[in-house]
Amino acid sequence: MKSQKYKSTAAFVFKLWQREVSEEKISAKEDELLSQWKNQSEKDLDEIHMKESKERVLSALELYFIKPVKTTPIYPLKKYAYTAAAALILLLSVGGILTYTTFFKPDTYTADTGNRKVYLADGSVVTLLKGAELTVDKSFPGSTRMVDLKGDAVFSVAKSKIHPFIVRADGFSTKVLGTVFKISQSGKDKSVHLYEGKVAVSSVGTEVSYLKPNQKWTNFGVAHTAAVLSLTTEKKSGMQKVKLLSLSFNDVSFKEVADVMQANYKIKIVYPKETSEKRITADFTGGTADENMEALAFILGLEVHKEDHIYTLKK
């Protein structure tokens, strides 16, 4: 009975306390009952127990006075978030592609069915021969006018003393300030034919070659090889005359060196089989066939004997 009486009294007092907190008007008698309840409850408690009791009571009553917050179900929220994220990614992807295409992706020109002329922003004109491809960055012309070429093309470069024009091809590059020249690429065989002005041709493993009008740079289809030829046309016959001005090799097999020299000097070279794979590094600029063959024999540690147009190398 005592327990039931305590519960009833506690419930009555709680209602009075709730009215007080909600600022509803209570009578003097009710206020007196609250004070008596407070005194009776705290009579046997010390400060620590009182503090703990207040914290437990407030914690228990918190649910009665805080309005529940309406929340969005987590699964629909995730669904909307994923949808928004997917849309955002798509938007960024499309925007990124459009931005790259518009402002960064290089322009590519191809000559699929025949020759094609390409007019560049600096006034230069490139004639792509059939099958060629020219790539030009969006930044062109810039401080350095640079393009990439696959295949064959004739360049008529607008003159500029401060902005060099560079054509990057397969394994070599051509640098000019303003001129007309042709670049040819057929398999391993690379060449630059200069018509006007001056150009500097560089390739991997060789020194830079400087061309004058009516000169041609070539590698004869051999890596780490560079040659400059003079091309002149005879007035009477109209035939083109070719003269070898310089020839250099950098770590090239003797067999390849011999093939190049035989083709250009119109000679035949006989040599020991074991020397065919020896690596040769040499510069034959300015020499005659006799002088260059003597130099080649010295590099190999062999003797050279000439009979007509045949050069025999032996120990």
DRENVOVEX-86814 format. One record per atom (N, C-alpha, C, CB): x, y, z. Coordinates in steps of 0.02 Angstrom, whole numbers, padded with zeros to 5 digits, always signed. Glycine has a CB too. Example, Ala and Ser with C-alpha at 12.3 -4.5 7.8 and 13.67 -1.06 7.14 Angstrom:
BEGIN
+00660-00284+00390
+00615-00225+00390
+00660-00165+00390
+00565-00224+00452
+00642-00112+00354
+00684-00053+00357
+00645+00002+00394
+00704-00030+00286
This chain:
BEGIN
+00042-00060+00000
+00000+00000+00000
+00043+00062+00000
-00047+00000+00060
+00097+00057+00038
+00141+00114+00041
+00170+00130-00028
+00198+00102+00091
+00186+00078-00064
+00214+00087-00131
+00163+00118-00177
+00239+00022-00159
+00101+00094-00174
+00049+00121-00217
+00035+00193-00200
-00014+00080-00211
+00035+00209-00132
+00024+00278-00111
+00079+00323-00136
+00019+00282-00034
+00141+00296-00135
+00198+00336-00158
+00192+00352-00233
+00265+00300-00144
+00171+00302-00271
+00164+00311-00342
+00110+00362-00358
+00148+00245-00376
+00053+00358-00320
-00001+00406-00333
+00020+00476-00316
-00063+00387-00292
+00055+00482-00261
+00078+00549-00239
+00128+00576-00290
+00111+00545-00167
+00173+00533-00312
+00224+00555-00361
+00191+00577-00426
+00274+00498-00375
+00140+00540-00447
+00105+00558-00509
+00070+00625-00500
+00054+00503-00528
+00040+00636-00443
+00005+00700-00430
+00055+00758-00430
-00033+00697-00362
+00110+00748-00397
+00161+00800-00394
+00191+00814-00464
+00217+00780-00344
+00201+00761-00503
+00228+00769-00571
+00183+00813-00613
+00238+00702-00605
+00118+00802-00607
+00071+00843-00645
+00075+00917-00626
+00000+00818-00635
+00082+00927-00560
+00089+00996-00537
+00153+01027-00564
+00088+01000-00459
+00206+00988-00563
+00271+01013-00587
+00268+01028-00661
+00326+00961-00572
+00233+00985-00699
+00226+00996-00771
+00189+01061-00785
+00190+00937-00804
+00137+01075-00745
+00100+01137-00754
+00143+01197-00737
+00037+01137-00710
+00187+01189-00689
+00230+01244-00670
+00281+01259-00725
+00267+01228-00604
+00310+01206-00754
+00359+01215-00807
+00328+01246-00868
+00391+01148-00824
+00266+01225-00883
+00232+01251-00942
+00203+01320-00931
+00177+01204-00963
+00215+01347-00871
+00192+01415-00851
+00116+01420-00847
+00219+01466-00901
+00082+01363-00835
+00010+01366-00820
+00001+01389-00747
-00024+01296-00832
-00054+01422-00734
-00066+01449-00667
-00084+01393-00618
-00122+01503-00668
-00051+01392-00559
-00067+01343-00507
-00088+01382-00445
-00007+01296-00492
-00128+01347-00404
-00154+01380-00343
-00102+01380-00288
-00218+01345-00319
-00117+01418-00236
-00071+01422-00178
-00066+01354-00145
-00095+01475-00128
-00122+01318-00141
-00122+01252-00110
-00076+01204-00149
-00193+01223-00105
-00082+01206-00216
-00041+01163-00257
+00033+01181-00250
-00062+01169-00330
+00048+01245-00246
+00117+01267-00237
+00145+01242-00171
+00122+01344-00240
+00102+01241-00119
+00123+01217-00053
+00139+01143-00055
+00069+01232+00000
+00097+01105-00091
+00108+01033-00098
+00174+01018-00133
+00050+01000-00137
+00191+01058-00184
+00254+01050-00219
+00314+01061-00173
+00258+01097-00278
+00309+01112-00131
+00363+01127-00084
+00372+01071-00034
+00350+01193-00048
+00316+01044-00010
+00320+00989+00039
+00352+00927+00008
+00249+00972+00066
+00331+00914-00056
+00360+00857-00092
+00435+00865-00100
+00327+00848-00161
+00456+00924-00116
+00527+00938-00126
+00566+00928-00061
+00537+01009-00152
+00540+00955-00007
+00574+00949+00058
+00577+00876+00080
+00539+00991+00111
+00521+00839+00070
+00519+00770+00092
+00568+00727+00051
+00447+00742+00085
+00573+00743-00014
+00615+00703-00058
+00689+00715-00046
+00599+00717-00131
+00707+00776-00029
+00777+00794-00023
+00804+00787+00048
+00787+00864-00046
+00759+00768+00095
+00777+00767+00165
+00835+00720+00180
+00718+00748+00207
+00832+00661+00151
+00882+00610+00166
+00939+00606+00114
+00849+00543+00172
+00943+00657+00069
+00994+00655+00017
+01048+00707+00029
+00962+00666-00052
+01111+00688+00015
+01165+00737+00017
+01170+00771-00051
+01233+00704+00038
+01219+00817-00060
+01224+00855-00122
+01237+00811-00183
+01279+00907-00116
+01279+00760-00176
+01295+00716-00232
+01233+00678-00255
+01351+00667-00213
+01197+00651-00205
+01136+00613-00222
+01084+00658-00253
+01108+00579-00159
+01079+00719-00229
+01031+00766-00257
+01047+00782-00330
+01030+00831-00215
+01111+00792-00344
+01132+00808-00413
+01116+00750-00460
+01206+00824-00415
+01132+00689-00437
+01120+00630-00478
+01045+00620-00489
+01150+00568-00445
+01005+00633-00438
+00932+00625-00444
+00904+00674-00494
+00898+00635-00376
+00926+00738-00490
+00902+00788-00537
+00919+00769-00609
+00933+00857-00520
+00981+00743-00619
+01002+00724-00687
+00959+00667-00714
+01076+00704-00688
+00943+00618-00670
+00902+00562-00692
+00831+00585-00709
+00900+00507-00639
+00804+00630-00667
+00736+00654-00678
+00731+00694-00743
+00712+00697-00619
+00779+00739-00752
+00779+00781-00813
+00788+00738-00875
+00835+00833-00810
+00830+00686-00870
+00841+00642-00927
+00777+00604-00944
+00898+00592-00913
+00741+00583-00893
+00679+00546-00904
+00624+00590-00933
+00656+00514-00839
+00624+00653-00912
+00571+00699-00934
+00584+00731-01002
+00562+00753-00883
+00645+00723-01027
+00665+00757-01088
+00620+00739-01147
+00737+00739-01105
+00600+00675-01152
+00558+00653-01208
+00490+00685-01208
+00551+00578-01206
+00465+00707-01149
+00398+00736-01145
+00395+00808-01170
+00373+00734-01074
+00452+00842-01171
+00452+00914-01185
+00487+00933-01250
+00483+00951-01129
+00524+00887-01281
+00558+00901-01344
+00517+00872-01401
+00630+00873-01345
+00496+00915-01446
+00455+00892-01502
+00498+00849-01549
+00424+00952-01539
+00471+00793-01570
+00509+00750-01616
+00520+00786-01683
+00472+00684-01628
+00580+00776-01710
+00598+00806-01774
+00582+00757-01829
+00673+00827-01776
+00546+00779-01880
+00528+00736-01936
+00589+00726-01981
+00469+00766-01976
+00607+00665-01990
+00666+00649-02031
+00645+00615-02095
+00714+00604-01992
+00688+00626-02146
+00676+00594-02211
+00702+00523-02208
+00710+00633-02269
+00663+00475-02230
+00686+00405-02230
+00754+00400-02265
+00635+00358-02265
+00799+00359-02237
+00868+00357-02261
+00874+00329-02332
+00910+00316-02215
+00832+00279-02348
+00838+00248-02414
+00818+00294-02470
+00798+00185-02416
+00760+00330-02465
+00744+00378-02518
+00797+00433-02522
+00676+00410-02505
+00824+00453-02464
+00876+00505-02464
+00938+00481-02502
+00895+00525-02392
+00959+00419-02490
+01016+00391-02526
+01002+00388-02600
+01033+00322-02499
+00940+00370-02616
+00921+00365-02686
+00928+00432-02721
+00849+00339-02694
+00901+00485-02688
+00906+00553-02717
+00979+00574-02721
+00866+00603-02676
+01019+00557-02670
+01090+00577-02669
+01128+00544-02726
+01123+00559-02601
+01116+00479-02736
+01149+00444-02790
+01129+00471-02858
+01133+00369-02788
+01064+00487-02864
+01040+00515-02928
+01073+00582-02942
+00963+00523-02927
+01076+00624-02889
+01107+00691-02897
+01181+00684-02913
+01097+00733-02833
+01214+00636-02878
+01286+00627-02890
+01299+00603-02961
+01315+00576-02840
+01256+00557-02984
+01264+00532-03053
+01254+00588-03103
+01215+00475-03067
+01203+00629-03091
+01190+00685-03137
+01248+00734-03136
+01125+00722-03117
+01276+00746-03076
+01332+00793-03070
+01393+00766-03107
+01349+00806-02996
+01407+00700-03098
+01464+00670-03132
+01456+00674-03207
+01473+00597-03110
+01394+00659-03230
+01381+00663-03302
+01390+00733-03328
+01310+00639-03316
+01366+00782-03289
+01372+00852-03309
+01446+00872-03313
+01335+00898-03261
+01484+00852-03262
+01555+00869-03261
+01592+00834-03318
+01587+00850-03194
+01573+00771-03331
+01606+00734-03385
+01593+00766-03453
+01582+00661-03386
+01529+00781-03465
+01512+00813-03529
+01545+00881-03534
+01436+00819-03536
+01541+00919-03479
+01573+00985-03478
+01647+00980-03488
+01558+01021-03414
+01678+00929-03455
+01751+00920-03461
+01770+00902-03532
+01775+00867-03414
+01730+00858-03563
+01744+00838-03632
+01738+00898-03679
+01697+00782-03655
+01685+00937-03670
+01676+00996-03712
+01731+01047-03702
+01608+01028-03699
+01751+01055-03637
+01805+01103-03623
+01870+01079-03654
+01813+01111-03547
+01886+01014-03646
+01948+00987-03674
+01948+00993-03750
+01957+00913-03654
+01891+00975-03781
+01887+00978-03854
+01894+01049-03880
+01821+00948-03879
+01863+01096-03843
+01862+01166-03866
+01928+01201-03853
+01807+01203-03831
+01958+01190-03794
+02015+01231-03774
+02082+01194-03772
+02002+01259-03707
+02082+01128-03769
+02145+01092-03758
+02161+01040-03811
+02144+01060-03692
+02112+01004-03836
+02125+00950-03884
+02157+00978-03947
+02060+00913-03901
+02215+00949-03968
+02249+00973-04028
+02205+00963-04090
+02316+00937-04038
+02216+01006-04140
+02181+00999-04204
+02220+00950-04247
+02174+01068-04240
+02185+00904-04278
+02217+00853-04320
+02190+00859-04391
+02205+00782-04292
+02237+00862-04439
+02219+00866-04510
+02247+00806-04546
+02245+00933-04542
+02207+00773-04586
+02229+00714-04623
+02216+00722-04698
+02195+00651-04596
+02259+00692-04737
+02250+00690-04810
+02233+00618-04829
+02315+00716-04848
+02169+00602-04826
+02149+00532-04835
+02148+00510-04909
+02080+00522-04806
+02121+00553-04952
+02112+00531-05022
+02160+00565-05071
+02042+00544-05043
+02192+00619-05049
+02237+00656-05094
+02272+00710-05055
+02199+00685-05153
+02309+00753-05090
+02344+00808-05057
+02294+00856-05024
+02388+00846-05107
+02315+00886-04969
+02271+00933-04933
+02312+00991-04907
+02234+00898-04875
+02288+01052-04918
+02322+01111-04892
+02292+01131-04825
+02317+01170-04942
+02337+01146-04778
+02317+01168-04711
+02346+01237-04699
+02340+01117-04656
+02303+01285-04683
+02325+01354-04670
+02328+01365-04595
+02276+01405-04705
+02387+01378-04569
+02397+01386-04498
+02387+01458-04476
+02466+01362-04477
+02378+01467-04411
+02361+01533-04383
+02415+01585-04394
+02346+01527-04310
+02479+01564-04401
+02534+01611-04410
+02545+01630-04483
+02598+01582-04382
+02503+01603-04528
+02511+01617-04599
+02549+01564-04637
+02546+01682-04607
+02575+01514-04602
+02610+01460-04635
+02560+01415-04671
+02652+01418-04584
+02583+01384-04725
+02541+01338-04764
+02575+01271-04768
+02527+01367-04836
+02538+01218-04751
+02564+01150-04753
+02525+01110-04805
+02561+01116-04682
+02560+01081-04852
+02528+01038-04902
+02541+00965-04882
+02554+01052-04974
+02489+00933-04856
+02495+00863-04836
+02488+00819-04898
+02441+00845-04783
+02535+00775-04907
+02530+00727-04961
+02487+00668-04939
+02601+00703-04983
+02461+00632-04986
+02413+00580-04972
+02436+00533-04916
+02398+00539-05034
+02393+00524-04867
+02408+00480-04810
+02440+00515-04751
+02452+00426-04832
+02457+00579-04758
+02492+00615-04705
+02443+00640-04652
+02533+00674-04734
+02469+00655-04594
+02429+00681-04538
+02468+00735-04501
+02408+00624-04490
+02436+00792-04490
+02467+00848-04455
+02429+00862-04391
+02470+00912-04501
+02465+00870-04336
+02434+00885-04271
+02460+00952-04247
+02448+00829-04219
+02413+00997-04229
+02430+01065-04208
+02397+01078-04141
+02409+01118-04261
+02437+01098-04091
+02410+01114-04025
+02367+01177-04027
+02466+01122-03974
+02320+01182-03979
+02278+01241-03975
+02319+01304-03959
+02224+01230-03922
+02377+01294-03927
+02419+01350-03908
+02458+01380-03967
+02468+01329-03854
+02456+01346-04025
+02492+01371-04084
+02464+01439-04104
+02487+01320-04143
+02507+01489-04123
+02579+01483-04135
+02621+01487-04071
+02601+01535-04182
+02605+01529-04023
+02645+01533-03962
+02715+01558-03976
+02648+01467-03929
+02758+01555-03925
+02827+01579-03932
+02867+01532-03978
+02861+01584-03863
+02850+01468-03975
+02881+01419-04021
+02825+01386-04060
+02924+01366-03982
+02830+01390-04126
+02778+01361-04169
+02796+01287-04181
+02773+01400-04237
+02759+01244-04148
+02775+01173-04151
+02716+01132-04176
+02797+01148-04082
+02730+01086-04223
+02679+01041-04249
+02707+00971-04254
+02654+01065-04319
+02663+00922-04259
+02684+00852-04266
+02660+00825-04333
+02656+00809-04208
+02704+00787-04366
+02688+00762-04433
+02699+00686-04438
+02731+00797-04485
+02649+00654-04468
+02656+00584-04489
+02650+00583-04565
+02602+00538-04454
+02695+00550-04598
+02693+00548-04671
+02732+00605-04702
+02622+00550-04694
+02713+00623-04764
+02750+00672-04803
+02711+00738-04810
+02766+00645-04873
+02748+00794-04810
+02715+00859-04817
+02766+00911-04840
+02682+00881-04751
+02740+00962-04873
+02781+01020-04894
+02760+01079-04852
+02773+01035-04971
+02809+01112-04821
+02795+01168-04776
+02818+01234-04807
+02830+01157-04708
+02774+01283-04807
+02792+01351-04825
+02781+01393-04762
+02749+01379-04887
+02835+01405-04726
+02831+01433-04659
+02835+01509-04661
+02887+01406-04614
+02788+01542-04627
+02789+01615-04621
+02852+01636-04583
+02725+01641-04585
+02885+01687-04606
+02948+01709-04577
+02938+01741-04508
+02984+01757-04623
+02983+01724-04462
+02984+01755-04396
+03054+01745-04367
+02929+01725-04350
+03086+01800-04348
+03154+01796-04322
+03155+01775-04249
+03188+01863-04329
+03098+01780-04215
+03097+01765-04143
+03054+01705-04125
+03072+01825-04105
+03016+01680-04173
+02973+01622-04159
+02990+01564-04205
+02898+01641-04166
+03035+01520-04184
+03054+01464-04226
+02996+01417-04240
+03111+01424-04194
+02998+01385-04297
+02947+01338-04318
+02978+01269-04316
+02919+01355-04390
+02949+01223-04277
+02978+01156-04269
+02927+01103-04290
+03000+01145-04195
+02950+01059-04334
+02909+01003-04355
+02938+00940-04323
+02907+00996-04434
+02899+00908-04281
+02921+00846-04250
+02893+00787-04291
+02896+00841-04175
+02939+00747-04316
+02920+00689-04357
+02940+00626-04320
+02954+00692-04427
+02941+00570-04354
+02955+00506-04323
+03030+00497-04312
+02927+00449-04365
+03054+00516-04252
+03125+00506-04235
+03170+00563-04254
+03149+00445-04268
+03144+00616-04283
+03186+00674-04299
+03142+00737-04301
+03223+00665-04368
+03174+00795-04299
+03137+00858-04301
+03173+00908-04345
+03128+00886-04230
+03134+00956-04371
+03160+01007-04415
+03142+01075-04387
+03133+01000-04488
+03193+01118-04378
+03183+01184-04348
+03199+01239-04399
+03226+01192-04284
+03152+01287-04406
+03162+01340-04455
+03136+01406-04426
+03126+01324-04522
+03154+01461-04458
+03127+01527-04441
+03080+01553-04496
+03184+01577-04429
+03087+01526-04554
+03044+01545-04609
+03072+01519-04674
+03035+01621-04613
+03039+01471-04704
+03069+01439-04763
+03019+01393-04796
+03132+01400-04743
+03041+01360-04850
+03000+01311-04885
+03039+01246-04889
+02979+01336-04956
+03010+01192-04866
+03045+01128-04865
+02995+01071-04867
+03091+01123-04802
+03020+01012-04881
+02978+00952-04885
+03006+00899-04838
+02974+00925-04957
+02961+00869-04799
+02980+00814-04756
+02950+00750-04784
+02957+00826-04682
+02992+00699-04790
+02969+00634-04815
+02984+00580-04764
+03002+00617-04884
+02936+00535-04755
+02944+00479-04709
+02915+00417-04741
+02910+00494-04640
+02958+00369-04755
+02936+00306-04785
+02969+00249-04747
+02954+00303-04861
+02932+00220-04701
+02961+00168-04658
+03016+00198-04616
+02988+00110-04700
+03076+00168-04618
+03134+00194-04581
+03169+00250-04618
+03183+00137-04567
+03152+00259-04681
+03186+00310-04723
+03157+00379-04710
+03181+00291-04798
+03198+00425-04684
+03175+00493-04668
+03218+00543-04708
+03181+00507-04591
+03185+00599-04728
+03223+00650-04765
+03189+00718-04759
+03231+00630-04838
+03231+00770-04767
+03208+00839-04769
+03240+00872-04829
+03224+00878-04703
+03199+00899-04874
+03224+00931-04935
+03209+01006-04930
+03191+00900-05000
+03262+01047-04930
+03254+01119-04921
+03252+01154-04989
+03311+01148-04878
+03201+01198-04998
+03194+01237-05060
+03215+01310-05049
+03121+01234-05085
+03194+01339-04992
+03211+01409-04977
+03230+01416-04904
+03153+01456-04994
+03275+01465-04890
+03292+01481-04821
+03343+01434-04791
+03230+01480-04779
+03337+01422-04726
+03383+01379-04690
+03344+01336-04640
+03438+01420-04654
+03369+01276-04629
+03337+01233-04578
+03391+01196-04540
+03288+01183-04611
+03374+01175-04480
+03418+01133-04439
+03380+01068-04426
+03438+01169-04371
+03412+01013-04443
+03380+00947-04435
+03417+00909-04381
+03379+00908-04502
+03380+00883-04334
+03410+00842-04281
+03373+00776-04275
+03409+00880-04213
+03411+00724-04262
+03382+00657-04252
+03418+00623-04196
+03384+00615-04318
+03386+00572-04168
+03415+00537-04111
+03482+00506-04129
+03367+00482-04086
+03533+00521-04088
+03599+00490-04097
+03644+00522-04148
+03590+00420-04116
+03624+00580-04177
+03666+00614-04226
+03672+00687-04210
+03638+00604-04298
+03723+00719-04239
+03732+00790-04231
+03680+00828-04273
+03804+00811-04250
+03668+00891-04255
+03622+00933-04293
+03651+00948-04362
+03606+00998-04255
+03610+00943-04413
+03632+00958-04482
+03598+01022-04505
+03617+00899-04531
+03637+01068-04535
+03609+01131-04559
+03606+01130-04635
+03652+01191-04534
+03548+01142-04662
+03538+01139-04734
+03533+01209-04765
+03476+01099-04750
+03557+01212-04827
+03549+01271-04869
+03501+01252-04926
+03618+01297-04897
+03476+01302-04963
+03431+01285-05018
+03461+01233-05066
+03413+01348-05058
+03417+01188-05090
+03436+01134-05135
+03481+01082-05102
+03470+01163-05196
+03473+01076-05036
+03508+01023-05001
+03457+00977-04967
+03558+01052-04949
+03479+00918-04954
+03434+00867-04925
+03467+00831-04868
+03411+00817-04979
+03431+00824-04813
+03454+00783-04757
+03419+00715-04761
+03441+00817-04687
+03456+00662-04748
+03426+00595-04748
+03463+00549-04701
+03425+00566-04819
+03429+00496-04680
+03462+00445-04639
+03471+00380-04678
+03422+00432-04575
+03452+00380-04742
+03458+00321-04785
+03423+00260-04756
+03532+00305-04797
+03375+00272-04712
+03338+00216-04682
+03375+00180-04627
+03321+00167-04735
+03430+00210-04602
+03471+00179-04550
+03470+00223-04487
+03545+00167-04574
+03452+00195-04430
+03451+00233-04368
+03520+00258-04350
+03423+00190-04311
+03523+00317-04318
+03586+00348-04296
+03632+00364-04354
+03622+00302-04246
+03602+00380-04411
+03640+00397-04471
+03615+00464-04498
+03635+00342-04525
+03660+00507-04521
+03640+00571-04549
+03686+00588-04608
+03644+00627-04495
+03654+00613-04661
+03692+00633-04720
+03660+00695-04749
+03694+00576-04773
+03702+00737-04779
+03678+00797-04814
+03700+00791-04887
+03706+00863-04781
+03650+00797-04931
+03663+00791-05003
+03651+00858-05036
+03618+00736-05034
+03690+00871-05088
+03679+00930-05130
+03641+00908-05192
+03747+00965-05149
+03585+00942-05207
+03544+00924-05265
+03545+00981-05315
+03471+00908-05242
+03572+00968-05373
+03574+01019-05426
+03546+00989-05490
+03647+01045-05437
+03519+01033-05531
+03490+01010-05595
+03532+01036-05653
+03416+01034-05602
+03555+00991-05696
+03595+01011-05754
+03550+01045-05805
+03630+00950-05785
+03573+01103-05829
+03533+01143-05874
+03519+01108-05941
+03567+01209-05887
+03569+01076-05968
+03561+01046-06034
+03516+00984-06032
+03629+01028-06062
+03533+00938-05988
+03496+00875-05986
+03434+00877-05941
+03541+00820-05962
+03434+00924-05893
+03378+00926-05846
+03382+00872-05793
+03313+00921-05882
+03436+00835-05793
+03446+00781-05745
+03468+00809-05677
+03497+00729-05771
+03447+00778-05625
+03467+00800-05557
+03532+00766-05537
+03412+00785-05505
+03578+00807-05515
+03643+00781-05494
+03647+00782-05418
+03701+00824-05524
+03667+00725-05389
+03669+00718-05316
+03742+00711-05294
+03628+00656-05292
+03761+00752-05246
+03829+00749-05218
+03825+00741-05142
+03870+00812-05238
+03863+00693-05116
+03864+00682-05044
+03910+00732-05010
+03886+00610-05028
+03882+00775-04967
+03922+00827-04934
+03947+00804-04866
+03881+00891-04926
+03907+00767-04830
+03928+00744-04764
+03894+00678-04749
+03912+00796-04708
+03927+00637-04708
+03900+00572-04690
+03927+00553-04621
+03917+00518-04743
+03882+00537-04575
+03904+00518-04508
+03863+00459-04481
+03899+00579-04460
+03897+00419-04440
+03865+00361-04409
+03881+00363-04334
+03891+00294-04441
+03833+00343-04294
+03843+00340-04222
+03820+00272-04196
+03805+00398-04186
+03868+00227-04184
+03854+00160-04158
+03810+00121-04207
+03821+00164-04089
+03833+00116-04268
+03797+00081-04321
+03838+00020-04342
+03784+00128-04383
+03805-00035-04358
+03841-00096-04379
+03880-00083-04443
+03792-00155-04388
+03938-00116-04449
+03980-00106-04508
+03943-00126-04572
+04045-00145-04501
+03903-00177-04568
+03865-00199-04627
+03822-00142-04654
+03821-00260-04610
+03786-00107-04608
+03743-00051-04629
+03785+00007-04656
+03700-00027-04571
+03842+00020-04624
+03888+00072-04648
+03911+00056-04719
+03948+00080-04600
+03932-00005-04730
+03956-00026-04796
+03902-00020-04849
+03982-00098-04793
+03840-00038-04831
+03784-00033-04879
+03773+00039-04900
+03720-00062-04849
+03775+00085-04852
+03764+00156-04867
+03820+00183-04910
+03759+00197-04801
+03882+00167-04894
+03939+00193-04932
+03940+00164-05003
+04004+00177-04896
+03923+00102-05010
+03922+00071-05077
+03870+00105-05121
+03908-00004-05073
+03811+00120-05092
+03757+00150-05131
+03774+00221-05151
+03692+00149-05091
+03807+00258-05108
+03819+00329-05122
+03884+00343-05160
+03820+00367-05058
+03934+00302-05151
+03997+00312-05187
+04001+00269-05250
+04056+00296-05141
+03949+00228-05260
+03948+00184-05319
+04009+00138-05319
+03945+00225-05383
+04022+00108-05263
+04080+00063-05256
+04057-00004-05228
+04134+00095-05211
+04104-00051-05225
+04091-00116-05194
+04143-00127-05139
+04092-00173-05246
+04119-00150-05082
+04164-00161-05025
+04164-00236-05007
+04143-00119-04963
+04222-00265-05005
+04229-00335-04986
+04262-00336-04917
+04272-00376-05039
+04233-00371-04870
+04259-00370-04802
+04248-00438-04768
+04226-00314-04760
+04288-00453-04715
+04280-00516-04678
+04211-00520-04646
+04336-00522-04625
+04181-00577-04646
+04114-00587-04620
+04108-00568-04546
+04092-00659-04630
+04162-00583-04510
+04159-00570-04437
+04156-00496-04419
+04219-00601-04403
+04169-00452-04467
+04167-00381-04453
+04098-00350-04465
+04219-00345-04495
+04052-00389-04492
+03987-00361-04512
+03947-00330-04454
+03945-00414-04545
+03953-00358-04393
+03914-00333-04337
+03953-00286-04291
+03888-00391-04297
+04014-00270-04309
+04052-00221-04269
+04019-00153-04274
+04125-00217-04293
+04019-00117-04217
+03986-00052-04214
+04034+00003-04235
+03958-00038-04143
+04009+00048-04278
+04051+00101-04305
+04024+00169-04285
+04055+00095-04381
+04068+00213-04263
+04052+00283-04251
+04104+00324-04289
+04052+00301-04173
+04081+00361-04339
+04129+00397-04381
+04095+00454-04417
+04161+00350-04432
+04134+00505-04436
+04110+00563-04473
+04153+00568-04536
+04114+00629-04430
+04121+00559-04594
+04157+00560-04657
+04146+00625-04696
+04137+00500-04700
+04132+00678-04662
+04117+00742-04694
+04177+00767-04736
+04098+00794-04642
+04162+00784-04798
+04212+00816-04841
+04262+00771-04874
+04248+00864-04802
+04263+00706-04858
+04314+00663-04888
+04291+00631-04953
+04334+00609-04839
+04340+00608-04992
+04325+00570-05053
+04313+00498-05034
+04383+00577-05105
+04293+00457-05083
+04282+00386-05070
+04347+00353-05046
+04257+00352-05133
+04403+00369-05078
+04467+00339-05058
+04485+00358-04986
+04523+00362-05105
+04478+00422-04971
+04496+00446-04903
+04451+00414-04850
+04491+00523-04900
+04386+00410-04865
+04339+00383-04816
+04348+00308-04806
+04268+00397-04837
+04365+00273-04859
+04378+00201-04852
+04442+00188-04812
+04384+00168-04922
+04493+00231-04821
+04554+00225-04780
+04537+00236-04706
+04608+00277-04804
+04494+00286-04692
+04475+00300-04623
+04435+00241-04593
+04434+00365-04619
+04391+00212-04633
+04350+00156-04610
+04394+00095-04595
+04297+00138-04662
+04443+00081-04638
+04488+00024-04627
+04529+00034-04563
+04536+00016-04687
+04549+00097-04551
+04588+00112-04490
+04546+00098-04427
+04612+00186-04490
+04482+00117-04430
+04437+00106-04372
+04431+00031-04357
+04367+00136-04385
+04429-00009-04410
+04422-00082-04402
+04488-00117-04389
+04389-00111-04464
+04543-00082-04398
+04608-00114-04389
+04625-00159-04447
+04609-00153-04325
+04602-00141-04508
+04614-00181-04567
+04652-00142-04620
+04547-00206-04596
+04676-00178-04669
+04709-00147-04727
+04658-00143-04784
+04772-00188-04749
+04665-00091-04826
+04619-00084-04882
+04658-00086-04947
+04580-00018-04876
+04632-00124-04994
+04662-00129-05061
+04608-00112-05112
+04692-00200-05074
+04625-00068-05159
+04578-00045-05209
+04597-00071-05278
+04575+00031-05210
+04547-00094-05314
+04556-00115-05383
+04494-00093-05421
+04567-00194-05390
+04503-00044-05466
+04447-00011-05500
+04400+00019-05447
+04408-00062-05545
+04339-00003-05445
+04291+00025-05397
+04279-00024-05339
+04224+00041-05431
+04323-00074-05332
+04315-00124-05278
+04366-00111-05223
+04322-00196-05305
+04342-00107-05162
+04385-00097-05104
+04382-00161-05062
+04362-00034-05061
+04440-00190-05050
+04444-00252-05011
+04477-00238-04944
+04482-00306-05050
+04443-00256-04891
+04469-00248-04823
+04492-00315-04798
+04415-00216-04776
+04554-00318-04773
+04580-00381-04745
+04631-00367-04692
+04611-00424-04800
+04648-00418-04654
+04696-00412-04599
+04766-00408-04627
+04690-00471-04550
